[in-house]
Amino acid sequence: MKMKKLILPLRLLLIAVLIAAVALTIASCGNGTNTGTQKATEAATETGTGTGTPETAAPVEIEKLEVGEGAKTITVNVKKDNAVYEIAVKTDAENLEDALVSNELVNHAPEDYSEYGLFIKKLIVPTEGGSVEMEADADHFWSLEQNGEMLMTGASSTPVNDGDTFDIVYTAIN
């Protein structure tokens, strides 16, 4: 008889603890700090970052990180499918190639160079748990944008200035 009387209060206590744990988890998600991956609520409509219209597009997953040392800080956004990796790159480099290579963000084997400079085929994107390698396939390439404008130069001949934003976008070959 005493056992039955104890079961109900124990069940109620367990339910209360579970509710409190869920409430704390939800509250900690909105504390304003960025410790890794963030879900962006806006839809991506840029080339290679999303599909459809803002009402129907999938949310973009954004991971923000910082690498390097130097007097200049540039932002490098690697965009592939519904993921955006935002990397704050500190550098003293004069051009985009040197900023990427010195921070080991791009593969730069001899076969990746031509008379025009570095052809980006493979990116090595740092993550909180290590890194992600992203390679262009036969149907895609990595297009470059600087401060929202499509570049007509390659990484080797594109100067970097403090505050610049570069988008490296996984783009389908038409």
N, C-alpha and C positions, 0 to 999 in steps of 0.2 A: 504494500500500500504506500509506504513512504517513498519507494522507488518511483512510482507513478507520479507522485507529487513533485519529485525533483526533475523529471523529464521535461515537463512543460516550461519551467523557468530556464532550464539549460537550452532548450530550443530557442526561446525568446532571446536569451543572451547571445547565442550564436548568430541569430539573424541580425541583432543590433551591431555586433562586431563586423559582420560582412557589409552591412550598409555603411558603417563608418569607414571601412577600408575603401569601398568604392567611391565615397565622397572625397576622401583624401586624395585618391588617385586622380580623380577628375579635377580637383582644385589645383594639384601640382602641375597639371598639364597646361594651365593657363597662367603660370607665374611670370611670363614675359622673358624668361631666359631661353637661350638657344644652346642646347647641349648636343645637337646632332641634327637629325632629319626633321624637317618641318613640312607639314602639308600646307600648300598654298591654296587658298580658296578660289583665287581667280583662275580662269582657264587659260591655257596656253594656245595662242593662235599663230605664233611665229613659226616659220618654216622649221620642220623637224622637231618641234617641241610639243605638239599636241594635234588634236584633230577636231574638226567641226567648228561650231560657233561657240561663243562664250557660254550660252545657255546649255549646250550639250557636251562640251569638251570635258575630258577627264581632268581632274586636278593635277597640278604639276607638283612633283615631289622635289623639294629643294634641300640640299645638304650644303652647309656653309662651313668652310675651313680656312685656315691661314697657314702660309708657308713662307720660308725665305727670310733674308735679311737684306736691308738696304735702305737708302734714303727715299726711294719712290715706292708708292703703293699703287698697284694696278689691280683691277678686278678681272678675273678670267672666269667666264661662265661656260661650262661645258654642257651642251644641250643635246640630249639623245632621247628620243621617244618622249615619255612623260616624266623624265628626270632632268633636273638642273643641278649641277654641281657648281657652287659659287665658291671660288677660291680667291682669297685676298693674298696677292703675291707681293712681297716686299723684295725690291731688287735695285741694283745699281746698273742693270743692263741698259744698253742703248737701243736695242731692237727686241721685238717680240720673241724671235727665235732664242736669243741668249737668255731672256727671262724664263722661257719654258724649259730650255735645256739645263740651265744652272740649278733649277729646282726639281729636275727629274720628272717633269710633267709630260714629256714627249719622248718617244723613241727617236733616236737620231743616228741610226746605223748608216754606213756609207751609201747603201742603196737607196736611202731616203732623200738623197740630195741630187739635184740636177744643176744645169747651168743657171737656173733661176733661184736656186737656194733650197731650203728645206721644204719637202713635200710631206705634210703631216698625214701619216697613215695610222699611227697608233698613239693613243694618249694613255698616260698612266695617272689616274686621278686618285689623290689621297682621300681616304675616308677615315672615320674614327677607328675602324677596325683593321686598317691596313691600307689597301689600295685596290682600285678597279682598273683593269686594262680594257680599253675600248678601241677596237680596230675597225677601220672602214673596210667594207666588203666590195665586191665588183660592181655593185649597184649604188654605192654611196661614196661620198667624200666629206671631208671636214671643211666647211666654208668658214671664212673669217669675217667678222664685223668689228669695227672699232667705233665706240660711242654711238652705236645704233646704225652705222652706215656700212654697207657691204664694201669690203676692201678689194681693190684692184691690184694689190701688191701681196706678196707672200710674207710669211713670218720673218724671213731673213732680212727683208728690206722695209719692214714696218717699224718706225720709231715708237718708243714708249715714253709717255710723259706721266708724271705723278697725277693720279686721279683718273687715268684712262680706264675704260671698260671694254674688254674684248669678249666677244661671243664666239665660241668655236662650236659650230652647229653641224650635227650629223644630217647631211642633206642628200636626197635622192638625185641620182644622175638622170636628167630628162632625156 
